[in-house]
């Protein structure tokens, strides 16, 4: 399997941050925003959300119209070219009046965090796993408090081995059958030394 080396890092990261723990998660007919939908983790998040919670709407961002097309082909309900459009405005328009997202998987950080929080529904969860636009963000704590938002973040590599073992067992049970059946796959952009 050509993409086997890519699967553990991407699948474990998505499972740990979107599906496992922290209380709030994807729900039927809910909404999920993942940034970087054409990257390894983002593309896996789109696929896993659609496979494990098929009625959930998935919104994503990518840096070109071509990449947005790739995200749509993976199952994203809306893919926004963040270089030419305001993702917050586009997601709000798609959601319609009164609806917000349940989970944001954020790799951007910086100024995107305030927009992400503005899109989160009461009880929603914002998960930071990278900060491509910078590690510092301005947060309106009133919004966090009144909507009871959960702001969290993680890295996979720094976790204790016991945590990694538990995540691996959960992925083996819930996600590996999807990979074996070809319902999710890692996207390989290039091979080194091949």
FITOR-636236 format. One record per residue (C-alpha): x, y, z; residue number from 1; chain. Coordinates in steps of 0.1 Angstrom, whole numbers, plus 5000, padded with zeros to 4 digits. Last residue first. Layout:
# residues N
+------+------+------+------+-------+
|    x |    y |    z | lose | mikol |
+------+------+------+------+-------+
|    X |    Y |    Z |  NUM |     A |
...
+------+------+------+------+-------+
# end
This chain:
# residues 194
+------+------+------+------+-------+
|    x |    y |    z | lose | mikol |
+------+------+------+------+-------+
| 5112 | 5062 | 4948 |  194 |     A |
| 5137 | 5081 | 4968 |  193 |     A |
| 5112 | 5106 | 4980 |  192 |     A |
| 5076 | 5102 | 4970 |  191 |     A |
| 5053 | 5131 | 4961 |  190 |     A |
| 5018 | 5143 | 4967 |  189 |     A |
| 5004 | 5112 | 4984 |  188 |     A |
| 4968 | 5115 | 4996 |  187 |     A |
| 4960 | 5091 | 5024 |  186 |     A |
| 4930 | 5070 | 5019 |  185 |     A |
| 4895 | 5066 | 5033 |  184 |     A |
| 4866 | 5044 | 5021 |  183 |     A |
| 4891 | 5019 | 5006 |  182 |     A |
| 4877 | 4990 | 5026 |  181 |     A |
| 4910 | 4985 | 5045 |  180 |     A |
| 4910 | 5023 | 5052 |  179 |     A |
| 4875 | 5022 | 5066 |  178 |     A |
| 4882 | 4991 | 5087 |  177 |     A |
| 4912 | 5010 | 5101 |  176 |     A |
| 4890 | 5038 | 5114 |  175 |     A |
| 4869 | 5025 | 5143 |  174 |     A |
| 4887 | 4995 | 5159 |  173 |     A |
| 4923 | 5001 | 5149 |  172 |     A |
| 4918 | 5039 | 5155 |  171 |     A |
| 4906 | 5032 | 5191 |  170 |     A |
| 4935 | 5008 | 5197 |  169 |     A |
| 4960 | 5034 | 5183 |  168 |     A |
| 4946 | 5061 | 5204 |  167 |     A |
| 4949 | 5040 | 5236 |  166 |     A |
| 4985 | 5031 | 5226 |  165 |     A |
| 4994 | 5067 | 5220 |  164 |     A |
| 4980 | 5077 | 5253 |  163 |     A |
| 5001 | 5050 | 5271 |  162 |     A |
| 5032 | 5061 | 5251 |  161 |     A |
| 5029 | 5096 | 5267 |  160 |     A |
| 5020 | 5124 | 5244 |  159 |     A |
| 5046 | 5147 | 5229 |  158 |     A |
| 5044 | 5133 | 5194 |  157 |     A |
| 5006 | 5138 | 5190 |  156 |     A |
| 5004 | 5175 | 5195 |  155 |     A |
| 4974 | 5191 | 5211 |  154 |     A |
| 4951 | 5221 | 5213 |  153 |     A |
| 4920 | 5232 | 5232 |  152 |     A |
| 4894 | 5259 | 5232 |  151 |     A |
| 4860 | 5248 | 5245 |  150 |     A |
| 4832 | 5272 | 5239 |  149 |     A |
| 4805 | 5279 | 5265 |  148 |     A |
| 4787 | 5302 | 5241 |  147 |     A |
| 4785 | 5330 | 5267 |  146 |     A |
| 4820 | 5323 | 5280 |  145 |     A |
| 4839 | 5319 | 5248 |  144 |     A |
| 4821 | 5349 | 5232 |  143 |     A |
| 4829 | 5371 | 5263 |  142 |     A |
| 4865 | 5359 | 5261 |  141 |     A |
| 4870 | 5377 | 5228 |  140 |     A |
| 4903 | 5361 | 5216 |  139 |     A |
| 4932 | 5379 | 5200 |  138 |     A |
| 4956 | 5353 | 5186 |  137 |     A |
| 4993 | 5345 | 5189 |  136 |     A |
| 5010 | 5314 | 5174 |  135 |     A |
| 5012 | 5328 | 5138 |  134 |     A |
| 4995 | 5323 | 5105 |  133 |     A |
| 5007 | 5287 | 5101 |  132 |     A |
| 4997 | 5279 | 5137 |  131 |     A |
| 4993 | 5242 | 5142 |  130 |     A |
| 4970 | 5217 | 5160 |  129 |     A |
| 4945 | 5241 | 5175 |  128 |     A |
| 4911 | 5226 | 5184 |  127 |     A |
| 4881 | 5248 | 5187 |  126 |     A |
| 4850 | 5231 | 5203 |  125 |     A |
| 4814 | 5241 | 5202 |  124 |     A |
| 4792 | 5242 | 5233 |  123 |     A |
| 4772 | 5271 | 5217 |  122 |     A |
| 4779 | 5271 | 5180 |  121 |     A |
| 4813 | 5281 | 5167 |  120 |     A |
| 4815 | 5305 | 5137 |  119 |     A |
| 4827 | 5335 | 5157 |  118 |     A |
| 4853 | 5313 | 5173 |  117 |     A |
| 4868 | 5304 | 5139 |  116 |     A |
| 4868 | 5341 | 5128 |  115 |     A |
| 4887 | 5350 | 5160 |  114 |     A |
| 4912 | 5321 | 5155 |  113 |     A |
| 4919 | 5331 | 5119 |  112 |     A |
| 4939 | 5361 | 5130 |  111 |     A |
| 4968 | 5340 | 5142 |  110 |     A |
| 4962 | 5302 | 5143 |  109 |     A |
| 4961 | 5285 | 5109 |  108 |     A |
| 4960 | 5247 | 5116 |  107 |     A |
| 4926 | 5248 | 5131 |  106 |     A |
| 4901 | 5218 | 5135 |  105 |     A |
| 4869 | 5236 | 5142 |  104 |     A |
| 4840 | 5217 | 5157 |  103 |     A |
| 4803 | 5223 | 5161 |  102 |     A |
| 4797 | 5249 | 5133 |  101 |     A |
| 4770 | 5275 | 5134 |  100 |     A |
| 4733 | 5277 | 5123 |   99 |     A |
| 4710 | 5307 | 5131 |   98 |     A |
| 4707 | 5320 | 5095 |   97 |     A |
| 4722 | 5298 | 5068 |   96 |     A |
| 4751 | 5275 | 5070 |   95 |     A |
| 4763 | 5282 | 5035 |   94 |     A |
| 4762 | 5320 | 5040 |   93 |     A |
| 4780 | 5317 | 5074 |   92 |     A |
| 4807 | 5294 | 5058 |   91 |     A |
| 4813 | 5320 | 5030 |   90 |     A |
| 4815 | 5349 | 5054 |   89 |     A |
| 4840 | 5332 | 5077 |   88 |     A |
| 4861 | 5319 | 5048 |   87 |     A |
| 4866 | 5354 | 5034 |   86 |     A |
| 4874 | 5348 | 4997 |   85 |     A |
| 4904 | 5351 | 4973 |   84 |     A |
| 4933 | 5336 | 4992 |   83 |     A |
| 4911 | 5316 | 5015 |   82 |     A |
| 4898 | 5295 | 4986 |   81 |     A |
| 4868 | 5281 | 5003 |   80 |     A |
| 4857 | 5245 | 5000 |   79 |     A |
| 4821 | 5237 | 5009 |   78 |     A |
| 4803 | 5204 | 5012 |   77 |     A |
| 4837 | 5186 | 5015 |   76 |     A |
| 4835 | 5150 | 5002 |   75 |     A |
| 4869 | 5141 | 4989 |   74 |     A |
| 4860 | 5155 | 4954 |   73 |     A |
| 4851 | 5188 | 4971 |   72 |     A |
| 4885 | 5189 | 4987 |   71 |     A |
| 4902 | 5183 | 4953 |   70 |     A |
| 4881 | 5211 | 4938 |   69 |     A |
| 4893 | 5235 | 4966 |   68 |     A |
| 4928 | 5225 | 4957 |   67 |     A |
| 4922 | 5236 | 4921 |   66 |     A |
| 4906 | 5268 | 4933 |   65 |     A |
| 4937 | 5276 | 4953 |   64 |     A |
| 4949 | 5280 | 4989 |   63 |     A |
| 4925 | 5256 | 5007 |   62 |     A |
| 4897 | 5261 | 5033 |   61 |     A |
| 4872 | 5236 | 5045 |   60 |     A |
| 4835 | 5230 | 5054 |   59 |     A |
| 4821 | 5196 | 5062 |   58 |     A |
| 4784 | 5190 | 5068 |   57 |     A |
| 4776 | 5161 | 5091 |   56 |     A |
| 4751 | 5136 | 5077 |   55 |     A |
| 4779 | 5110 | 5070 |   54 |     A |
| 4794 | 5110 | 5105 |   53 |     A |
| 4821 | 5083 | 5104 |   52 |     A |
| 4827 | 5082 | 5067 |   51 |     A |
| 4821 | 5119 | 5060 |   50 |     A |
| 4841 | 5131 | 5090 |   49 |     A |
| 4869 | 5106 | 5082 |   48 |     A |
| 4872 | 5118 | 5046 |   47 |     A |
| 4873 | 5155 | 5054 |   46 |     A |
| 4897 | 5149 | 5083 |   45 |     A |
| 4920 | 5129 | 5061 |   44 |     A |
| 4921 | 5157 | 5036 |   43 |     A |
| 4929 | 5182 | 5064 |   42 |     A |
| 4956 | 5161 | 5080 |   41 |     A |
| 4975 | 5155 | 5047 |   40 |     A |
| 4969 | 5188 | 5031 |   39 |     A |
| 4941 | 5198 | 5007 |   38 |     A |
| 4917 | 5206 | 5035 |   37 |     A |
| 4940 | 5231 | 5051 |   36 |     A |
| 4914 | 5244 | 5076 |   35 |     A |
| 4887 | 5221 | 5089 |   34 |     A |
| 4852 | 5233 | 5097 |   33 |     A |
| 4826 | 5208 | 5109 |   32 |     A |
| 4788 | 5211 | 5109 |   31 |     A |
| 4761 | 5190 | 5126 |   30 |     A |
| 4735 | 5168 | 5109 |   29 |     A |
| 4745 | 5139 | 5131 |   28 |     A |
| 4771 | 5150 | 5156 |   27 |     A |
| 4808 | 5158 | 5154 |   26 |     A |
| 4824 | 5162 | 5188 |   25 |     A |
| 4819 | 5179 | 5221 |   24 |     A |
| 4831 | 5160 | 5252 |   23 |     A |
| 4869 | 5166 | 5250 |   22 |     A |
| 4875 | 5129 | 5241 |   21 |     A |
| 4881 | 5113 | 5208 |   20 |     A |
| 4865 | 5122 | 5175 |   19 |     A |
| 4880 | 5155 | 5163 |   18 |     A |
| 4913 | 5159 | 5179 |   17 |     A |
| 4925 | 5124 | 5187 |   16 |     A |
| 4909 | 5108 | 5156 |   15 |     A |
| 4923 | 5135 | 5133 |   14 |     A |
| 4958 | 5132 | 5146 |   13 |     A |
| 4957 | 5094 | 5147 |   12 |     A |
| 4945 | 5093 | 5111 |   11 |     A |
| 4971 | 5117 | 5098 |   10 |     A |
| 5001 | 5103 | 5116 |    9 |     A |
| 4992 | 5067 | 5111 |    8 |     A |
| 4981 | 5069 | 5074 |    7 |     A |
| 5011 | 5085 | 5057 |    6 |     A |
| 5034 | 5055 | 5057 |    5 |     A |
| 5007 | 5033 | 5043 |    4 |     A |
| 5002 | 5055 | 5013 |    3 |     A |
| 5017 | 5031 | 4987 |    2 |     A |
| 5000 | 5000 | 5000 |    1 |     A |
+------+------+------+------+-------+
# end
